[in-house]
Amino acid sequence: MRRLGSIPACQRIASSLPQAQDPFPGPAPVSVEVAQKFRRIDKSKKLPHSKSKTRSRLEVAEAEEEEISVKAARSELLLAEEPGFLEGEEGEDTAKIRQADIVEAVDIASAAKHFDLNLRQFGPYRLNYSQTGRHLAFGGRRGHVAALDWVTKKLMCEINVMEAVRDIRFLHSEALLAVAQNRWLHIYDNQGIELHCIRRCDRVTRLEFLPFHFLLATSSETGFLTYLDVSVGKIVAALNARAGRLDVMTQNPYNAVIHLGHSNGTVSLWSPAMKEPLAKILCHRGGVRAVAVDSTGTCMATSGLDHQLKIFDLRGKFQPLSARTLPQGAGHLAFSQRGLLAAGMGDVVNIWAGQGKASPPSLEKPYLTHRLSGHVHGLQFCPFEDVLGVGHSGGITSMLVPGAAEPNFDGLESNPYRSRKQRQEWEVKALLEKVPAELICLDPRALAEVDVVSLEQAKKERIERLGYDPESKAPFQPKPKLKGRSSTASLVKRKRKVMDEEHRDKVRQSLEQQPQKQEKAAKPVGARPSALDRFVR
């Protein structure tokens, strides 16, 4: 039988108890160092002296950016996955650890990611992973083309194009495949059905796909760099490099700039918006054999016919950071998501590691070494997996490289477990957010800055065309007032008041700029440059 009288008694007991207090009131604290990683606005620079409305907008944008960075830093605690690592015993060299030893030490799921495909009949092979890292496509020199889900080993398609295959690339999704055949460029779907034959891209040697711009970049034997917009099927640009055959090409994932290696030892940087290279870097005394750029866009690795392996800094004056002479020149290079560098030298693959993702790899001693059953013909690290795919004359090899990939992925951008409907929705959003090809430049941050030089030049031309400055401030003319208040003395007094206000504004601006001038004056002035400085090392 229900006792209704007990309910008020419970309420009276609860009301008599002291109220419990939260021992951790408010949101969880976030350290400044962690939040600083996600901030894009430099708060060390003071806001410019502008109108109050513009200044308030800038202050609101700074406040929103600070709030977003704190939320991103707090959500980083939910990323439970950590990058892998490989540590040997005291005094043990990790380069002597074999792949069989790694397979025995890891779990069953990770051990299944190491495999060898014996395909000597149609080799050597080029390979490519999809953006999500779930699918693998490879093409052999003798016409063999295949695509599969390499995790489940489910074959998507397998055909023979009866023609030499020089390179192969996934487009924006695993449903489309670009194959550079002996004569023309062909597009296939995931069932092996030919969809397009692009004859304007002939005798293609290398392919690169720019995912945020939906551009397929091709280099050819004739020396042309061609950009194909796969969303509309049009040639955006066809640039003549004037450097002969182009068979060394890679892209910078940070700014989508194409790097081309040439036989004269230089590496040129290209954008579809310019007919001339953005920059040229002299890297080797002989021809360039391979080029690779890391995911942050700060380091570029090159190898040449002089058996030199060099790492360049792309942030400043393109100076070499480190160099190493190899017993056999590296014909293929590849960077992982966490900055590991792989080099294919004959039938040997060497991998170098650095101190972290932001630091360049150390070339003193290799991190891992593996010998294959054939000469290396293609290298690529799998996204979000500690796996290195190697295409060689004997087939395909999947190597385990602990600590190579990012352990956490953004499910809204690259989701390896997405369904077919999710992939279709992602394609629509990606097309709506497509970046125009004209915006590809060396420094993407410059797109958000004001081009002061162009503004001043346009203003100067406008003044010359009109004969006067339409934006100049007209002299103050007080309005006449009635009832004797427009006397000469009152007009002069009102003009003087406005002039004093303008003078105070100028003094206020000069006081705000005075600390910056003092900081510049406090910096030590270097010695006067001399013509003999060129001989100083």
C-alpha positions in Angstrom: 0.0 0.0 0.0 1.4 3.4 -1.1 2.2 5.8 1.8 1.5 9.3 0.5 2.4 10.8 3.9 6.0 9.9 3.5 6.7 12.3 0.6 6.4 15.6 2.5 8.5 14.1 5.2 11.3 13.4 2.7 11.0 16.9 1.4 11.3 18.3 4.9 14.4 16.2 5.6 16.0 17.3 2.3 15.3 20.9 3.0 16.9 20.7 6.4 20.2 19.2 5.0 22.9 21.7 4.0 23.1 22.4 0.2 25.9 20.4 -1.5 28.5 22.6 -3.2 30.4 21.8 -6.4 34.1 21.3 -5.5 35.0 22.4 -9.1 32.7 25.3 -10.0 32.7 26.7 -13.5 34.2 25.3 -16.7 37.3 23.2 -16.6 40.5 25.3 -16.7 42.7 25.2 -19.8 46.4 26.0 -19.7 47.5 28.9 -21.9 50.1 26.8 -23.7 47.5 24.3 -24.9 45.1 27.0 -26.1 47.9 28.9 -27.9 48.2 26.0 -30.4 44.7 26.7 -31.7 44.9 30.5 -31.9 45.4 32.2 -35.3 45.3 35.9 -34.3 48.5 37.3 -33.0 47.4 39.3 -29.9 50.9 40.7 -29.5 50.2 43.1 -32.3 48.0 46.1 -31.3 44.9 46.9 -33.1 45.3 49.7 -35.7 43.9 53.1 -35.0 40.6 53.0 -37.0 37.0 54.0 -36.7 35.1 52.9 -33.6 32.8 50.6 -35.6 35.7 48.8 -37.3 37.6 48.5 -34.0 34.6 47.0 -32.2 34.3 44.4 -35.0 38.0 43.5 -34.6 37.6 43.2 -30.9 34.5 40.9 -31.3 36.5 38.7 -33.8 39.4 38.4 -31.3 37.0 37.4 -28.5 35.3 34.8 -30.6 38.7 33.4 -31.7 39.9 33.2 -28.1 36.7 31.4 -27.0 37.0 28.9 -29.9 40.6 28.2 -29.1 39.7 27.4 -25.5 36.9 25.0 -26.6 39.3 23.3 -29.0 41.9 22.9 -26.3 39.3 21.5 -23.9 38.0 19.0 -26.5 41.6 17.8 -27.2 41.3 15.9 -23.9 38.8 13.6 -25.6 41.4 12.4 -28.1 42.3 9.1 -26.5 44.5 7.7 -29.2 48.3 8.3 -29.0 50.9 8.0 -31.7 52.9 4.8 -31.9 56.6 4.5 -31.2 59.4 2.1 -31.5 62.1 1.9 -28.8 65.0 -0.5 -28.8 66.8 -1.8 -25.7 69.7 0.0 -24.3 72.4 0.2 -27.0 70.1 -1.4 -29.6 69.8 0.2 -33.1 66.2 0.3 -34.2 67.3 0.1 -37.9 68.3 -3.5 -37.3 64.7 -4.5 -36.2 63.1 -6.5 -38.9 59.5 -6.4 -40.1 59.0 -9.9 -38.9 60.0 -8.8 -35.3 57.5 -5.9 -35.4 54.7 -8.2 -36.7 55.3 -10.6 -33.8 55.3 -7.9 -31.2 52.1 -6.1 -32.3 48.5 -7.2 -31.9 46.7 -9.3 -34.5 44.8 -6.4 -36.2 48.0 -4.5 -36.7 49.9 -7.5 -37.8 47.3 -8.0 -40.6 48.4 -4.7 -42.1 51.7 -6.1 -43.1 51.5 -8.1 -46.4 53.3 -8.7 -49.7 51.6 -9.0 -53.1 53.7 -11.0 -55.5 53.0 -9.5 -58.9 56.2 -10.0 -60.8 54.4 -10.6 -64.1 53.1 -7.0 -64.5 55.6 -4.9 -62.4 57.1 -2.5 -61.6 54.2 -0.8 -59.7 53.0 2.7 -58.7 50.5 3.0 -55.9 48.3 5.5 -54.2 46.2 5.6 -51.0 42.8 7.4 -50.8 42.4 10.5 -48.6 40.8 8.5 -45.9 43.5 5.9 -46.0 41.1 3.0 -46.4 41.6 2.2 -50.1 44.6 1.3 -52.2 45.1 1.6 -55.9 48.1 0.4 -57.9 49.1 0.2 -61.5 51.8 -1.9 -63.2 54.0 -0.9 -66.1 52.5 -3.7 -68.2 48.9 -2.5 -67.9 47.7 -4.1 -64.6 45.4 -1.7 -62.7 43.6 -2.7 -59.4 41.9 -1.0 -56.4 41.0 -2.7 -53.1 40.0 -2.0 -49.5 43.4 -3.0 -48.2 42.1 -3.3 -44.5 39.5 -6.0 -45.3 41.4 -7.1 -48.5 38.2 -6.7 -50.5 38.9 -6.2 -54.2 37.0 -3.3 -55.8 38.1 -3.7 -59.4 40.9 -5.3 -61.4 41.5 -4.6 -65.1 44.3 -4.7 -67.7 44.3 -1.6 -69.9 46.6 -3.3 -72.4 48.9 -0.2 -72.2 51.8 1.0 -70.1 50.7 2.6 -66.8 53.0 5.4 -65.6 51.1 6.7 -62.6 47.8 6.3 -60.8 45.8 8.6 -58.4 42.6 8.6 -56.5 40.5 11.7 -57.1 38.4 13.4 -54.3 36.9 10.0 -53.3 37.6 6.3 -53.8 34.9 6.1 -56.5 37.1 7.8 -59.2 40.5 6.8 -60.4 42.9 8.7 -62.7 45.4 6.6 -64.7 48.2 8.0 -66.7 48.6 5.6 -69.5 51.2 5.5 -72.3 49.4 8.0 -74.5 46.5 9.8 -72.8 45.0 10.3 -69.4 42.0 8.0 -68.5 39.4 8.3 -65.7 37.9 5.0 -64.3 35.3 4.4 -61.6 35.6 1.9 -58.7 34.2 -0.9 -60.9 36.9 -0.5 -63.6 34.6 1.2 -66.1 36.3 3.9 -68.2 34.4 7.2 -67.8 36.6 9.7 -69.6 39.6 9.8 -72.0 41.3 13.2 -71.8 43.4 13.6 -74.9 44.6 17.1 -74.1 46.7 15.5 -71.3 49.0 13.3 -73.4 52.2 11.4 -72.6 51.7 12.1 -68.9 54.4 10.9 -66.5 53.2 12.0 -63.0 49.9 12.8 -61.4 49.0 14.9 -58.3 45.5 15.7 -57.0 44.8 18.8 -55.0 41.7 17.9 -52.9 40.6 21.4 -51.7 40.7 22.8 -55.2 39.5 19.7 -57.1 42.5 20.0 -59.5 44.4 17.2 -61.1 47.9 18.3 -61.9 49.8 16.4 -64.7 53.4 16.6 -65.9 54.3 15.3 -69.3 57.2 14.3 -71.4 56.7 17.4 -73.5 57.5 19.7 -70.5 54.0 20.9 -69.8 52.3 21.2 -66.4 48.5 20.9 -66.9 45.8 21.6 -64.3 42.5 19.8 -64.9 39.4 20.9 -62.8 37.6 17.5 -62.3 34.5 19.2 -60.9 33.7 20.8 -64.3 36.0 18.9 -66.6 37.9 21.9 -67.9 41.6 22.7 -68.3 42.4 25.5 -65.9 46.0 26.1 -67.0 48.6 24.6 -69.2 52.1 25.9 -68.3 55.3 25.3 -70.3 58.1 24.7 -67.8 60.7 25.0 -70.5 62.9 22.4 -68.8 62.4 19.3 -70.9 60.9 16.1 -69.7 59.0 16.4 -66.4 59.1 13.1 -64.4 59.7 14.5 -60.8 56.7 16.2 -59.3 55.0 16.5 -55.9 52.6 18.9 -54.1 52.9 21.0 -51.0 49.9 20.0 -48.8 50.0 23.3 -47.0 49.5 25.7 -49.9 48.8 23.4 -52.9 51.9 24.6 -54.8 53.4 22.1 -57.2 57.1 21.3 -57.0 58.9 20.2 -60.1 62.4 18.7 -60.2 64.5 19.3 -63.3 67.7 17.9 -64.8 69.7 21.0 -64.1 69.5 20.5 -60.3 66.7 23.0 -59.7 63.3 22.7 -58.1 60.6 25.1 -59.4 57.4 26.0 -57.6 54.3 26.5 -59.7 50.8 27.9 -59.3 48.0 27.8 -62.0 47.5 31.6 -61.5 51.1 32.4 -62.8 52.7 31.5 -66.1 56.1 31.7 -64.6 57.4 29.7 -61.5 56.8 31.3 -58.1 60.3 30.4 -57.1 63.3 28.4 -58.2 65.7 26.6 -55.8 69.1 25.3 -56.8 69.3 22.0 -54.9 71.9 19.7 -56.5 74.8 19.8 -58.8 73.2 17.1 -61.0 69.7 16.3 -61.9 66.9 16.0 -59.3 65.6 12.5 -58.9 62.9 12.9 -56.2 61.1 15.6 -54.2 58.9 15.4 -51.2 57.2 18.0 -48.9 56.0 17.3 -45.4 52.4 17.9 -44.3 53.1 21.2 -42.5 54.7 22.7 -45.7 57.9 23.8 -43.8 60.4 21.1 -45.0 61.2 19.8 -48.5 63.4 16.8 -49.1 65.3 16.3 -52.4 67.6 13.7 -53.8 69.8 14.1 -56.8 72.2 12.3 -59.1 75.1 13.5 -56.9 73.8 10.9 -54.3 72.9 13.8 -51.9 69.8 13.8 -49.7 69.0 17.4 -48.6 66.3 18.9 -46.5 65.3 22.6 -47.2 63.4 25.1 -45.1 60.5 26.5 -47.1 59.5 29.2 -44.7 62.3 31.7 -45.4 65.0 31.9 -48.0 64.9 28.2 -48.9 68.1 27.4 -47.2 69.2 23.7 -46.7 68.9 22.5 -43.1 70.8 19.2 -43.4 72.4 17.1 -46.0 73.7 13.5 -46.2 75.6 11.6 -48.9 74.0 8.2 -49.6 75.9 5.2 -50.9 73.2 4.9 -53.6 71.0 7.8 -54.7 67.4 7.9 -53.5 65.0 7.5 -56.4 61.8 8.0 -54.4 61.0 10.1 -51.3 57.9 10.3 -49.1 56.9 12.1 -45.9 54.5 10.8 -43.3 51.9 12.8 -41.4 54.1 13.0 -38.4 57.3 14.0 -40.3 59.0 10.7 -40.9 61.0 10.6 -44.2 61.2 7.4 -46.3 63.7 7.0 -49.2 63.8 4.2 -51.7 67.3 3.3 -52.8 67.4 0.4 -55.2 65.8 -2.5 -53.3 66.3 -0.9 -49.9 63.9 1.5 -48.0 65.4 3.7 -45.3 63.2 5.7 -42.9 64.5 8.7 -40.8 62.7 10.2 -37.9 62.9 13.5 -36.1 62.2 14.8 -32.6 58.5 15.5 -33.4 56.0 16.6 -36.0 57.2 20.1 -36.2 60.9 19.3 -36.4 62.7 18.0 -39.6 63.9 14.4 -39.6 67.5 13.7 -38.5 69.6 12.2 -41.2 72.3 10.9 -38.9 71.1 7.4 -38.6 68.0 5.6 -40.0 65.0 4.8 -37.9 64.0 1.7 -39.8 65.5 -0.2 -42.8 63.9 -2.9 -44.9 65.1 -4.8 -48.0 62.6 -5.7 -50.7 62.4 -8.4 -53.4 62.6 -5.8 -56.2 63.7 -2.2 -57.0 61.5 0.5 -55.5 59.2 2.3 -58.0 56.8 4.1 -55.7 56.4 5.2 -52.0 53.5 6.6 -50.0 52.6 6.6 -46.3 49.0 5.6 -45.6 47.0 8.4 -43.9 46.0 7.6 -40.3 47.8 4.3 -40.3 51.4 3.4 -39.3 51.9 1.8 -42.7 54.2 2.6 -45.6 53.1 1.3 -49.0 56.0 0.4 -51.4 55.5 -0.4 -55.1 58.4 -2.3 -56.6 59.3 -4.6 -59.5 58.1 -7.6 -57.5 54.7 -6.3 -56.5 53.3 -4.4 -53.5 54.7 -4.4 -49.9 52.9 -2.9 -46.9 55.4 -2.1 -44.2 54.7 -1.4 -40.5 56.2 1.9 -39.4 55.3 2.8 -35.8 54.7 6.5 -35.1 54.2 7.4 -38.8 50.6 8.6 -38.9 48.3 10.8 -36.9 46.4 8.7 -34.4 43.2 10.8 -34.4 41.2 11.9 -37.5 38.6 14.5 -38.2 35.4 12.6 -39.0 33.9 15.5 -40.9 36.9 15.8 -43.2 38.4 12.3 -43.7 36.5 9.5 -42.1 37.8 6.0 -42.9 34.5 4.4 -41.6 32.0 6.6 -43.5 29.1 5.0 -45.3 28.1 5.6 -48.9 25.5 8.2 -47.9 28.0 10.0 -45.8 30.5 10.1 -48.6 27.9 11.6 -50.9 27.0 14.3 -48.4 30.7 15.0 -47.9 31.2 15.4 -51.7 28.4 18.0 -51.9 29.9 20.0 -49.0 33.4 19.8 -50.5 32.1 21.1 -53.8 30.4 24.0 -52.1 33.6 24.8 -50.3 35.9 24.4 -53.3 38.8 26.9 -53.2 39.4 28.7 -56.6 42.6 27.9 -58.4 43.5 31.6 -58.5 44.1 31.6 -54.8 47.0 29.2 -54.8 50.1 31.1 -53.6 53.3 30.5 -51.5 51.8 32.1 -48.4 48.1 31.4 -47.9 48.0 33.7 -44.9 48.6 36.6 -47.3 45.0 36.2 -48.6 43.6 37.6 -45.4 45.9 40.7 -45.4 45.3 44.1 -46.9 47.4 44.8 -50.0 48.5 48.3 -49.0 50.7 48.9 -52.0 47.8 48.1 -54.5 45.4 50.3 -52.5 47.8 53.3 -52.5 48.6 52.8 -56.2 44.8 52.7 -57.1 44.2 55.8 -55.0 47.0 57.7 -56.7 45.7 56.7 -60.2 42.2 57.8 -59.2 43.5 61.2 -58.0 45.4 61.7 -61.3 42.4 60.8 -63.3 39.9 63.1 -61.5 42.3 65.9 -60.7 41.4 66.0 -57.0 41.2 63.6 -54.1 37.5 62.6 -53.5 38.3 61.1 -50.2 40.1 64.1 -48.8 38.3 65.9 -45.9 36.7 69.2 -46.9 37.5 72.2 -44.6 35.0 72.8 -41.9 32.4 75.4 -42.7 30.1 76.2 -39.8 26.4 76.4 -40.6 24.8 79.9 -40.1 22.6 80.3 -37.1 19.7 82.7 -36.5 19.1 85.4 -33.9 22.5 86.9 -34.1 24.5 83.8 -33.2 26.4 83.8 -36.5 28.7 86.7 -35.7 32.2 86.7 -36.8 33.5 85.9 -33.3 31.2 82.9 -32.9 32.2 81.5 -36.3 35.9 81.8 -35.5 35.3 80.2 -32.1 33.5 77.2 -33.6 36.3 76.8 -36.2 38.9 76.9 -33.5 37.1 74.2 -31.5 37.1 71.8 -34.5 40.8 72.5 -35.2 41.6 71.8 -31.6 39.8 68.5 -31.7 41.7 67.5 -34.9 45.0 68.5 -33.2 44.1 66.3 -30.2 43.5 63.3 -32.5 46.9 63.7 -34.1 48.6 64.0 -30.7 46.8 60.8 -29.5 47.9 58.9 -32.6 51.5 60.0 -32.1 51.4 58.9 -28.5 50.1 55.5 -29.5 52.9 55.1 -32.1 55.7 56.3 -29.8 56.2 52.9 -28.0 56.6 51.1 -31.3 59.2 53.7 -32.4 61.1 53.2 -29.1 61.2 49.4 -29.6 62.6 49.9 -33.1 65.2 52.3 -31.8 66.2 50.0 -29.0 67.1 47.2 -31.4 70.9 47.1 -32.0 71.9 48.3 -35.4 74.1 45.9 -37.3 77.4 46.7 -38.8 77.5 48.4 -42.2 77.4 45.8 -45.0 80.6 45.4 -47.0 81.3 44.0 -50.4 83.6 41.4 -48.8 80.8 39.9 -46.7 80.1 37.5 -49.6 83.4 35.6 -48.8 82.5 35.2 -45.1 81.2 31.7 -44.3 
